[in-house]
Amino acid sequence: MRKISVKTPFGAGGIYIGQEALEARLPALTKGQENFVVTDENVYTLYGNFFKRYFAETHAIVLPAGEAHKNFQTLYQILECMSQVGLHRTARLFAVGGGVVGDIAGLAASLYMRGIDYVQIPTTLLAQVDSSVGGKTAVDLNGVKNVIGAFHQPMEVLVDPTFLKTLSAREIKCGLGEIVKYGTLDEEIFDLLDTRQAEFDSLDFLEELLVACIRKKVAVVELDERESGERKCLNIGHTTGHAIELWSGLSHGESVLYGMYLETKLSMDAGICDIAYGEKLLKIVENALRVQPQNEVDLTEVDEYVSLAMLDKKNLGDGKIQMAVAKEKGKWTMLSLDFDEYKLVLQTVAQEMPILQR
């Protein structure tokens, strides 16, 4: 088991990674106090024995699965349940699930009695490499992702790669979206992705990447917890990706891969992204998208989704689209375009995007 310590101005605990992480940490974390579990129907069905072993006498709420339920209504249900069972300020919340569960449970923990401790136990690849780390919590509102939220650091994150064995190919692809993002920020991760593209669906390879991705995110969060500067790099591919996600209904990670492809092409055409490096990155994204064939997504219909990019939280309300884009190996920058220019360039690069889903 590996431990990564997190040091931020607002406090956080350790991140424990390995198949023995749960056995090593959960007994101590749950013993002798009030506990409350938030999970979803899919996770609860798959891991019944896990809940019986560690949370047999713990109050729990089991949510419907999916992004559609990451809203105020679900948040209220969690808070109401916490209140009804009489949790005190010293209670501890455990978020067991993917990114949706982690985001909404973390927000509930930040609100209840002005903040209680919580532990992230991520069960998807995306949650393990990204969303469980860093203290971002949120719900969606009026079709806008994560527009209502708070920074609330988990006291611990327990990452057990065993959970990955039950993931579908679609969930693996979803996690790859965030892994490739870290490849744009870290030379070691980029080299691994570049030289081992045939292994993108290998659990052994993905487990190898877990520690490197988490270390990179921790380093970024420690520099900029509240996303006033350096943490914006973690949004590479996300501006257009979020727009595609809202329009298409694809998973977050898949949409980020598409967004990363389009924004990298846009950055290359603008002379910002090094051409040779950009071509390598585009090939990595293409192979990540090929992990599981699916129905074709026609991204040339730019008018259908481009306006949704105006809803992105990075925008400053000046009519410009703000994007974090890859620049060269291990380097990134912010790119700002007038909306009309963004739309026009996106129409061009989308026409050049190969059909990847056949």
N, C-alpha and C positions, 0 to 999 in steps of 0.2 A: 504494500500500500504506500502510495506517495502522498505527501502533504504539501500543499502550497499555501503559504500564509498571505493574507490580504491586509494591507495597511492603507486605510483611507481616513480622511479627517472625521468622518462620521461613524467610523467603527465597523468592523466586520470580523468574522472568524476565519477558520481555516477551510480549505477545500481538500477533501480526502478522495483519492482516486485509486480504484482497484476492486477486485472481486471480494476482498475482505473488508471493504470500507464500512458496509452496513453492520456486519457482525462486530467490528471493532468499536464503532461509535454509538449505534442506536441504544444499546442497553444503558449507557451512561447518560445519554441525552433524554431518555424517557423516564428514568427512575425517580420516584419520590416527588412528583409534581403533576400539575394539570397539563394534559396534552390534548390537542385537537388536530384531526387529519382532514385535509382537503384532497380529493382525488376525483377521477372521472370513471364512468361506467366501463370503458374499455380496460383501463388499468386495473380496476377492482376485479373484473372478471378474470383477467389473465393472471393476476398475482394474489389470489385469495389466500394462499398459504403464507405469503409475506405479511399480509395484514393480520392474520391470526397469530403469527409468531411474534411480531413486534408491537401490535396495536390491538390486542384482543379485548382490552378493557378501556379503550380510548374512544371518546366521542368522535364521530366522523360524519362528513357530508360527502355524498357521491353525486357528482355533477353530470349532466349530459355532456358527451364529448363533442369537441369541435369549436372552431373560432366563432361560429354564430352565437354561442352562449357566453362569449366573453363580453358581458355588458353589465349595465347597472342593475338589472333585475337579478342576475345571478350573484353579483356582489352583495346586494341586499340580502338575499337568501342566506349567504354564508354568514354575514354579520348577525342576522337575526338568529340563526342557529347557535352561534357562539354566545350570544346574549341569553338565549333560552336555557342553555346548559349551565349558565352561571360562571363562565370563565372569568378569572381574575387577571390583574395586570401581570402577574408572574407566570401566566400560562404560556405554553409554547405551541406554536402551530407548525405542522409538518405538511409541506406541499409535495405530494407524490404524483408525478405525471409529467406531461410534456410542457411545452411553452405556454399554452393557454392556462393550464392549472397553475403553473409557477407564477405567471403574471398576476392572475386574479387573486390567488391566495396570498401572494406577497402584498398586494394592495390592501386586502382585508386586514392583514397583520399590521400594516402601517396605520390603519384607521382605528382599529379597536382599542379603546382606552388610550388613544393618542400614540399607540405603538407598542406591540408586544414582540418578543423574539420569535423568529421562525427559521425553519431548516428546509433547504431545498433538496429533494431527492428526485433528480431528473431521470425520466425513463425513455426519452427519445434521443436520437443523435443530436438533433438541433439544440435541445435543451441542455444536453451534457456539454457540448462544446461552446455554447454561447449564452442562451437566455437565462440559465440558472445562476450565472456569474455576473456580478456587477451592480446588483441592487435596483435595477429598473423594474417597476411594477406598474400595471396599467389595465384599463378596459377600453373597449372601442365605443364610439358614440357617433350616431348618424352616419354610419358607413366609413368613418375615419378611424384608422388603426391607432390604438394606444394614445389617444388624444387626452384622456383623463388618467392621471397616474401620479406616482410619487417615487422618489429615491428612498429605498429602505433596504439596507444591506442585510442579507441573511446571516445568522450567527455561524452557520456552517453549511457547506454544500457537500453532499455525499454522492460521488459518481461511481456507480457500479456498472462496468461494461457488460455484465451478464444480461442486463435488460435489453441490449441491442439484438440479442438472438431472436426475439419475437417480432422484430420490426419488418414491415413489408418493404419491398424494393422502393416503393413510392416514399416511404418515410426515410429510407437511406438517402435518396436523392434530395429530399428536403433538407437533411442535415448537411449534405455536401455543399449546398448554397452558402452556408456560413463558413464551412471549412475553406472553400475556395476564396472567400473574402479574406480570411486570415492569410492565405497564400499571397495576396496582394500586399500585405503589410509586413510579412516576415520572409526573409530569403530562404531560411531552412525549410519552412513549410512549402514554399513555392517550388523548391528543387525536388522535394519528395513528390509533390503532385505532378510535376513536369516529367519525372523519370519513371513514375509508376502508375500511369493512367489506366493500364489494364487491370489495376487492382481496386478501382473505385467502389466496387461492390464487395470487397473482401473485409470481413469483420476484423480480421487480424490487423490489416493495414489501418482501418479506421480507429481501432483501439490504440494503435501506435501514434496516431495523430492527436488523440485526446489531450494528452499532457501538453504538447507544444501549443495547441490552440488556446487552452486555458491559461497557460503561462503568458501568452501574448495579450489576452484580454485583461488579465490581472495587471500587467505592466501598464496598459493604457488607462485603466480605471484609476490606478494609484496616481497617475499624473493629472487626471481630469475627471473626477467623479461625476460632476454635474453637466458634462458635455458642453463646456464653454469654449473648448479648443480642440485638443488632441483627440478626444473621444469621438469627435465627428467622423474620424476615419473609419469607425465601425459601421458607418452607413454606406460604404461603397456598394453600389448596385441597388440600394434601397429606395432611392427616389422614384425612379421609373419602375422598379420592382414592386413597390407598394401599389402604384397605379395599376399595374398589370394584375396584381393579386385581387384588388377590389373589383376589377372589370371581369376577370376570367374565372374567379373561384378556384384557381390553382393554389397549391400550398404555398406558404411563405417562402420556403427555401427554393422551390422551383421558380417562383416569380423573381426572386433575387438573382438567380442564375440568368434568367432572361434579361433582367434589368442591367446586370453586370456586363452582359454581352453588348447590349445596345449602347450603354454609356461608355464602354471602353472604345467601341468603334467611333462614337461621337468625339471622345477625347483624342483619339488618334487623328481623326480628320481635322481637328482644331489645332494640331501640332503640339498638344500637351503630353500625350502618352507616347513614349518611345515606340517606334514601329515594330522593331524586332521583338521587343518584350511584349508588346500588345498582341502580336500574332501568336506567341506562345500562350498567353493568357486566354485568348479566344479559343484555342484548341483545347485547353483544359476545361473551359466552360462547356464546349460542345460535347466532350466525352462524359462530363458529369451529367448533362441532360440526357445522354443516351443510356443511362443506367437502367431505365425502364421505358420501353416504348409506350406511347399513348396516342390519343387522337391529336391530329395536327392543331397547333395553336397559330392562328393567322395574325401575327403581330404587325402586318402591313396595314391593318385597319386602325391606324394611329388615332383617328378622330374618336374612336370608341373609348379610348382609355387615357389619352394624353392630358385632358383637362383635369383628371383626378390627381395628377402630379402637383397641381396647385394647392392641394390640401396637405402636402407634406409639411411636417413640423419644422424642417430646416429653413423653409422659405421665410422671408422677412417682411412680407406684405407689400413689396415694392413692384410686384408684377414680374419678378425674376424667379427662375428656377435655380435652386441651390443644390449642387451635387458634389459628393465626395467621389473623386475618380482616381484610378491608378495612374501613376506618372512614369515610373520606372521601377526596376526590381527593388522592393522594400520601401518604396516612396509613394506618397499620394499628395493630392492637393485638392482645394475646393475650386469648383468651376461654376460660374454664375452666368446664365443666359436669359435674355428676354424671352418671355413665353413664346412669342411668335417665332423667334429664331430656333428655340428648342424644338418646337413642333415641326418646323421645316426640316431641320437637320435629322430629326428622328425619323421622319418619313423616308428620307434618303437611306439612312443606315438600316432601317427595318427591311427595305426592299433587297438589301444585300445579304440579309441573314439567311443562312441555309436552312432547309427543312430538316429538322433533326429527329422528328418523332416517328419515322416510318420504320 
